[in-house]
Amino acid sequence: MRKVDVIVIGAGPAGMAAATHLAERGRDVVVVDDQRTPGGQIYRGAERNAASPARARILGADAARGAALIAAFRASGARYWPESRVWRVTAEREVSLTRNGRSETLGTPVVIAATGAMERPVPVPGWTLPGVMTAGALQTLLKGDGLVPAEPPVLVGSGPLLLLLANQLIAAGVAPAAIVETSVRPWAARGELSLVLEPVARRDLWRGLAMLAKLRRARVPHYRNATEIRIEGSRRAEAVSFVAGGRRQRIAASLFALHEGVIPAQQLSRSLGIAHDFDERHHAFGPRVDGRGESPIPGILFAGDCVRIAGAAAAEHAGRIAAISALRMLTADPALDAAALADEQRQLQAHARIQSLVDAVYPPPAMLAATPDETVICRCENVTAGELRAAVAAGCAGPNQAKSFLRVGMGPCQGRLCGPTVAGLIAEMQHRSVGDVGYFRIRAPLQPVTVGELADMQDA
């Protein structure tokens, strides 16, 4: 088995920052990424988009920032393996992956997992109909291939991504038909208002105000505090209905983009058996790591949004913190780069404080209790909320036992799209916290692997 100094999983802001820091200091680094190009979700297609004046105008400053980060990464000397799927990581730091149609295993003293975030799944009636997608998927089409919808979409949910996507669609010439916002604000954020005095917060605040002004100029209807969301249609989505302002509203359209924020991607950390803590405010699990990104398993580190959601800039600092920790392990020097580490940690904490303001303005949705029984919660196995509630009433104790009752979480997505909902619904039924209820037990393979790939498996 061939070994390298460090394997970085993921080429978003955290992964690129970690790999760049390590490679510039002479370390042999392999970055395994399931995307075609580096950048992660936030900087998807940034190189091409920054080079196109038309796309740069639509996507804003993020394209230029991402292109600069990618350029530094490409120049660092780190080896980049695109379109490669990691399907197993062991406590002995063996990383199994599929690349170019074949599976192989690499060994390393240090693994840095920078797997990022995923959109929070919040099922509503009709969300499985054709014509319904996530806001992140719609933005992926825009960033990755420059595709815009043929007709104005309706954006439904909560979070800063909705506001950003709406502005990008306006710049692309397809203003949203409406924004249906589920968040309750701004009074929830009163305790964090002092944070707007921080330079980073002021910049983001002005950016947000500018985007709101752009929405008003484009005359995009904006509904707030919406509840009882329902996508209507027989064979495909035809309208969204909701309650806002004390009465039921209905908006007809052919495309609907749902979004309720993002949560850490936890499949890899769960597969390693690492303990996870539940953040009540953000309503999401994250792996238990220390201030240097180190997990309880020696040589396994985590960085960026896969630990806690804090944004792209924070992820860069987290990546460099993990890189310094990796260098300390490789050199057996626990005091290496102490000043640089302290500076990166200080900046990371500053961004984390700003994220607390975002969390207050856009709190997680309190929608699960109102989820109708007929709503599909597990798309792979077609399990409804009512079926899960009946299983809990019959004695189902938690998410893992729910697999035996209903096969929920046992489909191709391996519980990614239903896990948070299953844990949340069980917690509500049992009057317990989600942290106490826990989550699915995740096992390898983390990605689909064909029999042929396994048969041809070779050590790199």
C-alpha positions as semicolon CSV with decimal commas, in nm:
position;residue;x (nm);y (nm);z (nm)
1;M;0,000;0,000;0,000
2;R;0,141;0,334;-0,102
3;K;0,144;0,601;0,168
4;V;0,137;0,979;0,150
5;D;0,195;1,241;0,418
6;V;-0,162;1,370;0,433
7;I;-0,491;1,284;0,262
8;V;-0,745;1,565;0,245
9;I;-1,104;1,466;0,168
10;G;-1,292;1,746;-0,005
11;A;-1,174;2,045;-0,208
12;G;-1,395;2,320;-0,074
13;P;-1,257;2,621;0,116
14;A;-1,141;2,415;0,416
15;G;-0,986;2,135;0,213
16;M;-0,806;2,369;-0,028
17;A;-0,674;2,589;0,253
18;A;-0,543;2,286;0,443
19;A;-0,382;2,129;0,136
20;T;-0,224;2,456;0,023
21;H;-0,072;2,520;0,366
22;L;0,073;2,168;0,383
23;A;0,199;2,148;0,024
24;E;0,369;2,486;0,046
25;R;0,567;2,342;0,336
26;G;0,690;2,048;0,134
27;R;0,441;1,782;0,237
28;D;0,309;1,517;-0,002
29;V;-0,064;1,587;-0,004
30;V;-0,340;1,411;-0,198
31;V;-0,677;1,586;-0,216
32;V;-0,964;1,350;-0,297
33;D;-1,270;1,528;-0,436
34;D;-1,592;1,394;-0,584
35;Q;-1,638;1,706;-0,799
36;R;-1,492;1,776;-1,144
37;T;-1,310;2,091;-1,031
38;P;-1,201;2,232;-0,694
39;G;-1,412;2,484;-0,507
40;G;-1,673;2,283;-0,322
41;Q;-2,035;2,390;-0,335
42;I;-1,973;2,754;-0,247
43;Y;-1,708;2,806;-0,516
44;R;-1,840;2,562;-0,774
45;G;-1,715;2,656;-1,120
46;A;-1,539;2,963;-0,979
47;E;-1,245;2,951;-1,222
48;R;-1,466;2,957;-1,530
49;N;-1,719;3,195;-1,376
50;A;-1,457;3,451;-1,272
51;A;-1,314;3,448;-1,625
52;S;-1,655;3,527;-1,777
53;P;-1,770;3,888;-1,728
54;A;-2,134;3,784;-1,773
55;R;-2,118;3,507;-1,513
56;A;-1,908;3,716;-1,274
57;R;-2,175;3,987;-1,288
58;I;-2,444;3,734;-1,198
59;L;-2,256;3,550;-0,923
60;G;-2,085;3,850;-0,764
61;A;-1,765;3,863;-0,560
62;D;-1,779;3,497;-0,458
63;A;-1,656;3,388;-0,801
64;A;-1,344;3,606;-0,779
65;R;-1,273;3,501;-0,419
66;G;-1,311;3,135;-0,510
67;A;-1,092;3,166;-0,819
68;A;-0,811;3,320;-0,613
69;L;-0,829;3,041;-0,355
70;I;-0,830;2,777;-0,628
71;A;-0,532;2,939;-0,804
72;A;-0,327;2,924;-0,483
73;F;-0,431;2,563;-0,433
74;R;-0,334;2,460;-0,787
75;A;0,003;2,635;-0,754
76;S;0,083;2,476;-0,418
77;G;0,194;2,139;-0,549
78;A;-0,081;1,940;-0,378
79;R;-0,205;1,650;-0,589
80;Y;-0,570;1,691;-0,686
81;W;-0,780;1,384;-0,764
82;P;-1,116;1,501;-0,905
83;E;-1,421;1,281;-0,958
84;S;-1,297;1,042;-0,690
85;R;-1,535;0,897;-0,433
86;V;-1,417;0,806;-0,083
87;W;-1,619;0,509;0,035
88;R;-1,431;0,404;0,348
89;V;-1,198;0,556;0,606
90;T;-1,063;0,344;0,890
91;A;-0,928;0,436;1,231
92;E;-0,591;0,316;1,101
93;R;-0,609;0,600;0,847
94;E;-0,659;0,382;0,543
95;V;-0,868;0,560;0,282
96;S;-1,051;0,352;0,020
97;L;-1,175;0,535;-0,286
98;T;-1,296;0,486;-0,640
99;R;-1,109;0,669;-0,913
100;N;-1,111;0,624;-1,289
101;G;-1,344;0,327;-1,256
102;R;-1,124;0,137;-1,010
103;S;-1,109;0,120;-0,633
104;E;-0,785;0,159;-0,441
105;T;-0,663;0,218;-0,088
106;L;-0,410;0,471;0,035
107;G;-0,243;0,487;0,374
108;T;-0,143;0,801;0,560
109;P;-0,042;0,923;0,906
110;V;-0,299;1,204;0,884
111;V;-0,646;1,238;0,731
112;I;-0,815;1,578;0,714
113;A;-1,186;1,545;0,642
114;A;-1,331;1,861;0,491
115;T;-1,655;1,722;0,355
116;G;-1,858;2,038;0,403
117;A;-2,231;2,075;0,448
118;M;-2,558;1,961;0,296
119;E;-2,895;2,127;0,274
120;R;-3,123;2,056;0,566
121;P;-3,405;1,828;0,448
122;V;-3,742;1,953;0,570
123;P;-4,020;1,754;0,406
124;V;-4,346;1,923;0,314
125;P;-4,646;1,776;0,134
126;G;-4,571;1,755;-0,237
127;W;-4,193;1,795;-0,212
128;T;-4,137;1,477;-0,415
129;L;-4,331;1,606;-0,718
130;P;-4,147;1,687;-1,043
131;G;-4,084;2,060;-1,051
132;V;-3,959;2,075;-0,691
133;M;-3,589;2,100;-0,615
134;T;-3,367;2,251;-0,350
135;A;-3,235;2,605;-0,375
136;G;-2,884;2,461;-0,358
137;A;-2,951;2,242;-0,662
138;L;-3,084;2,541;-0,855
139;Q;-2,774;2,740;-0,767
140;T;-2,552;2,445;-0,863
141;L;-2,698;2,454;-1,215
142;L;-2,635;2,828;-1,229
143;K;-2,276;2,808;-1,102
144;G;-2,172;2,486;-1,268
145;D;-2,320;2,521;-1,616
146;G;-2,466;2,870;-1,636
147;L;-2,820;2,729;-1,655
148;V;-3,118;2,939;-1,549
149;P;-3,481;2,827;-1,524
150;A;-3,703;2,885;-1,825
151;E;-3,975;3,031;-1,602
152;P;-3,958;3,228;-1,276
153;P;-3,932;2,993;-0,977
154;V;-4,088;3,035;-0,634
155;L;-3,828;3,024;-0,354
156;V;-3,962;2,869;-0,033
157;G;-3,799;2,842;0,309
158;S;-3,542;3,031;0,508
159;G;-3,175;3,121;0,520
160;P;-2,934;3,363;0,355
161;L;-2,900;3,139;0,048
162;L;-3,256;3,224;-0,057
163;L;-3,174;3,594;-0,059
164;L;-2,848;3,538;-0,247
165;L;-3,008;3,307;-0,504
166;A;-3,292;3,551;-0,563
167;N;-3,042;3,827;-0,640
168;Q;-2,843;3,602;-0,872
169;L;-3,158;3,505;-1,060
170;I;-3,253;3,871;-1,097
171;A;-2,907;3,943;-1,239
172;A;-2,952;3,649;-1,478
173;G;-3,279;3,795;-1,604
174;V;-3,519;3,551;-1,436
175;A;-3,652;3,719;-1,124
176;P;-3,826;3,481;-0,881
177;A;-4,203;3,472;-0,899
178;A;-4,206;3,509;-0,520
179;I;-4,013;3,440;-0,201
180;V;-4,209;3,254;0,066
181;E;-4,004;3,285;0,384
182;T;-4,068;3,066;0,686
183;S;-3,832;3,235;0,934
184;V;-3,955;3,448;1,221
185;R;-3,744;3,765;1,243
186;P;-3,597;4,010;1,323
187;W;-3,681;4,012;1,694
188;A;-3,522;3,671;1,751
189;A;-3,182;3,831;1,688
190;R;-3,202;4,111;1,944
191;G;-2,950;3,942;2,176
192;E;-2,686;3,937;1,901
193;L;-2,730;4,289;1,765
194;S;-2,401;4,401;1,924
195;L;-2,223;4,172;1,677
196;V;-2,300;4,410;1,390
197;L;-2,018;4,628;1,524
198;E;-1,762;4,372;1,409
199;P;-1,604;4,454;1,070
200;V;-1,701;4,122;0,909
201;A;-2,058;4,159;1,031
202;R;-2,088;4,514;0,900
203;R;-1,973;4,403;0,557
204;D;-2,223;4,118;0,548
205;L;-2,498;4,341;0,686
206;W;-2,453;4,598;0,411
207;R;-2,443;4,321;0,155
208;G;-2,770;4,181;0,289
209;L;-2,938;4,521;0,288
210;A;-2,827;4,577;-0,070
211;M;-2,977;4,243;-0,173
212;L;-3,308;4,327;-0,004
213;A;-3,315;4,660;-0,186
214;K;-3,256;4,478;-0,515
215;L;-3,554;4,253;-0,445
216;R;-3,776;4,554;-0,383
217;R;-3,660;4,724;-0,702
218;A;-3,739;4,407;-0,896
219;R;-4,084;4,398;-0,729
220;V;-4,045;4,038;-0,616
221;P;-4,337;3,948;-0,383
222;H;-4,194;3,861;-0,042
223;Y;-4,408;3,671;0,212
224;R;-4,278;3,626;0,567
225;N;-4,356;3,401;0,863
226;A;-4,520;3,148;0,631
227;T;-4,654;2,824;0,779
228;E;-4,844;2,517;0,658
229;I;-4,637;2,496;0,339
230;R;-4,784;2,261;0,079
231;I;-4,680;2,196;-0,281
232;E;-4,990;2,125;-0,489
233;G;-5,021;1,921;-0,805
234;S;-5,113;1,578;-0,936
235;R;-4,841;1,461;-1,174
236;R;-4,612;1,760;-1,123
237;A;-4,590;2,069;-0,904
238;E;-4,840;2,336;-1,000
239;A;-4,864;2,571;-0,701
240;V;-4,754;2,635;-0,345
241;S;-5,005;2,716;-0,074
242;F;-4,925;2,853;0,270
243;V;-5,057;3,065;0,553
244;A;-4,912;3,415;0,594
245;G;-5,060;3,727;0,743
246;G;-5,341;3,526;0,896
247;R;-5,481;3,388;0,570
248;R;-5,404;3,115;0,319
249;Q;-5,218;3,218;0,008
250;R;-5,161;3,031;-0,318
251;I;-4,900;3,096;-0,588
252;A;-4,908;2,906;-0,917
253;A;-4,576;2,822;-1,084
254;S;-4,395;2,535;-1,253
255;L;-4,074;2,538;-1,047
256;F;-4,025;2,555;-0,671
257;A;-3,694;2,573;-0,484
258;L;-3,698;2,468;-0,118
259;H;-3,434;2,559;0,139
260;E;-3,412;2,562;0,519
261;G;-3,043;2,622;0,577
262;V;-2,750;2,381;0,577
263;I;-2,616;2,129;0,827
264;P;-2,281;1,948;0,863
265;A;-2,229;1,642;0,642
266;Q;-2,178;1,369;0,901
267;Q;-2,163;1,039;0,709
268;L;-1,783;1,005;0,726
269;S;-1,747;1,107;1,089
270;R;-2,036;0,879;1,188
271;S;-1,879;0,585;1,006
272;L;-1,569;0,621;1,224
273;G;-1,774;0,593;1,542
274;I;-1,683;0,942;1,661
275;A;-1,918;1,092;1,919
276;H;-2,142;1,371;1,790
277;D;-2,293;1,660;1,981
278;F;-2,629;1,814;1,899
279;D;-2,632;2,192;1,864
280;E;-2,976;2,293;1,992
281;R;-2,955;2,639;1,841
282;H;-2,856;2,528;1,492
283;H;-3,054;2,205;1,531
284;A;-2,781;1,985;1,385
285;F;-2,526;1,724;1,487
286;G;-2,152;1,777;1,452
287;P;-1,850;1,557;1,532
288;R;-1,682;1,609;1,868
289;V;-1,341;1,762;1,793
290;D;-1,109;1,995;1,982
291;G;-1,004;2,350;1,895
292;R;-0,741;2,217;1,655
293;G;-0,981;2,000;1,458
294;E;-0,847;1,680;1,615
295;S;-1,089;1,395;1,680
296;P;-1,046;1,130;1,952
297;I;-0,897;0,902;1,683
298;P;-0,525;0,983;1,644
299;G;-0,446;1,131;1,305
300;I;-0,809;1,195;1,205
301;L;-0,897;1,565;1,180
302;F;-1,206;1,756;1,067
303;A;-1,226;2,108;0,929
304;G;-1,491;2,348;0,804
305;D;-1,865;2,316;0,778
306;C;-1,859;1,940;0,841
307;V;-1,791;2,034;1,206
308;R;-2,014;2,339;1,245
309;I;-2,169;2,572;0,993
310;A;-1,979;2,901;0,987
311;G;-1,935;2,988;0,619
312;A;-1,661;2,983;0,357
313;A;-1,426;3,235;0,518
314;A;-1,437;3,051;0,851
315;A;-1,376;2,722;0,670
316;E;-1,048;2,855;0,529
317;H;-0,924;2,934;0,879
318;A;-1,040;2,592;1,003
319;G;-0,852;2,428;0,717
320;R;-0,527;2,602;0,806
321;I;-0,577;2,514;1,174
322;A;-0,610;2,148;1,076
323;A;-0,301;2,179;0,856
324;I;-0,094;2,316;1,144
325;S;-0,220;2,032;1,364
326;A;-0,119;1,785;1,092
327;L;0,230;1,935;1,071
328;R;0,266;1,902;1,447
329;M;0,179;1,533;1,419
330;L;0,418;1,476;1,130
331;T;0,708;1,656;1,300
332;A;0,629;1,547;1,657
333;D;0,660;1,914;1,752
334;P;0,356;2,012;1,964
335;A;0,458;2,380;1,969
336;L;0,507;2,422;1,593
337;D;0,364;2,748;1,450
338;A;0,206;2,844;1,783
339;A;0,160;3,209;1,687
340;A;0,007;3,124;1,349
341;L;-0,228;2,873;1,511
342;A;-0,345;3,127;1,769
343;D;-0,411;3,385;1,496
344;E;-0,612;3,138;1,285
345;Q;-0,813;3,033;1,591
346;R;-0,887;3,395;1,678
347;Q;-1,016;3,465;1,327
348;L;-1,220;3,146;1,324
349;Q;-1,387;3,246;1,650
350;A;-1,471;3,588;1,507
351;H;-1,653;3,426;1,216
352;A;-1,824;3,181;1,452
353;R;-1,964;3,473;1,651
354;I;-2,106;3,623;1,333
355;Q;-2,266;3,290;1,250
356;S;-2,452;3,307;1,581
357;L;-2,620;3,623;1,449
358;V;-2,716;3,441;1,129
359;D;-2,853;3,151;1,334
360;A;-3,067;3,394;1,535
361;V;-3,203;3,571;1,228
362;Y;-3,270;3,242;1,049
363;P;-3,358;2,990;1,321
364;P;-3,418;2,627;1,220
365;P;-3,778;2,559;1,121
366;A;-4,025;2,429;1,376
367;M;-4,213;2,242;1,106
368;L;-4,178;1,874;1,194
369;A;-4,459;1,864;1,449
370;A;-4,696;2,001;1,186
371;T;-4,582;1,757;0,915
372;P;-4,898;1,580;0,791
373;D;-4,897;1,202;0,824
374;E;-4,916;1,151;0,448
375;T;-4,592;1,342;0,384
376;V;-4,309;1,126;0,252
377;I;-4,004;1,162;0,476
378;C;-3,783;0,887;0,330
379;R;-3,780;0,931;-0,045
380;C;-3,573;0,619;-0,116
381;E;-3,808;0,377;0,064
382;N;-4,127;0,587;0,032
383;V;-4,187;0,601;0,408
384;T;-4,433;0,861;0,537
385;A;-4,437;1,063;0,858
386;G;-4,749;0,876;0,966
387;E;-4,580;0,539;0,926
388;L;-4,288;0,652;1,141
389;R;-4,523;0,790;1,407
390;A;-4,711;0,459;1,412
391;A;-4,383;0,270;1,453
392;V;-4,283;0,490;1,747
393;A;-4,625;0,439;1,905
394;A;-4,572;0,064;1,863
395;G;-4,244;0,075;2,054
396;C;-3,975;0,183;1,807
397;A;-3,707;0,328;2,036
398;G;-3,485;0,522;1,796
399;P;-3,357;0,577;1,442
400;N;-3,166;0,248;1,416
401;Q;-3,463;0,040;1,526
402;A;-3,676;0,232;1,276
403;K;-3,475;0,061;1,003
404;S;-3,611;-0,274;1,121
405;F;-3,966;-0,143;1,142
406;L;-3,978;0,046;0,812
407;R;-3,646;0,024;0,619
408;V;-3,626;0,400;0,663
409;G;-3,272;0,522;0,596
410;M;-3,174;0,204;0,410
411;G;-3,202;0,335;0,055
412;P;-2,936;0,461;-0,186
413;C;-2,887;0,793;0,000
414;Q;-2,801;0,597;0,319
415;G;-3,016;0,821;0,534
416;R;-2,870;1,152;0,422
417;L;-3,209;1,292;0,321
418;C;-3,421;1,141;0,597
419;G;-3,187;1,106;0,896
420;P;-3,244;1,453;1,046
421;T;-3,620;1,423;0,996
422;V;-3,640;1,074;1,146
423;A;-3,444;1,180;1,455
424;G;-3,653;1,496;1,492
425;L;-3,990;1,321;1,461
426;I;-3,892;1,048;1,706
427;A;-3,772;1,312;1,953
428;E;-4,106;1,494;1,930
429;M;-4,305;1,173;1,974
430;Q;-4,100;1,070;2,276
431;H;-4,071;1,421;2,425
432;R;-3,693;1,392;2,426
433;S;-3,412;1,601;2,283
434;V;-3,277;1,506;1,942
435;G;-2,934;1,469;2,099
436;D;-3,070;1,199;2,331
437;V;-3,252;1,019;2,049
438;G;-2,936;1,003;1,839
439;Y;-2,890;0,920;1,473
440;F;-2,851;0,634;1,229
441;R;-2,547;0,409;1,265
442;I;-2,345;0,471;0,948
443;R;-2,123;0,204;0,797
444;A;-1,904;0,174;0,489
445;P;-1,935;0,191;0,196
446;L;-2,018;0,561;0,218
447;Q;-2,066;0,584;-0,159
448;P;-2,199;0,334;-0,413
449;V;-1,931;0,085;-0,519
450;T;-1,984;-0,164;-0,799
451;V;-1,884;-0,529;-0,778
452;G;-1,651;-0,468;-1,071
453;E;-1,473;-0,185;-0,890
454;L;-1,421;-0,408;-0,588
455;A;-1,304;-0,699;-0,803
456;D;-1,048;-0,476;-0,971
457;M;-0,944;-0,319;-0,643
458;Q;-0,576;-0,253;-0,621
459;D;-0,344;-0,082;-0,377
460;A;-0,225;0,253;-0,513
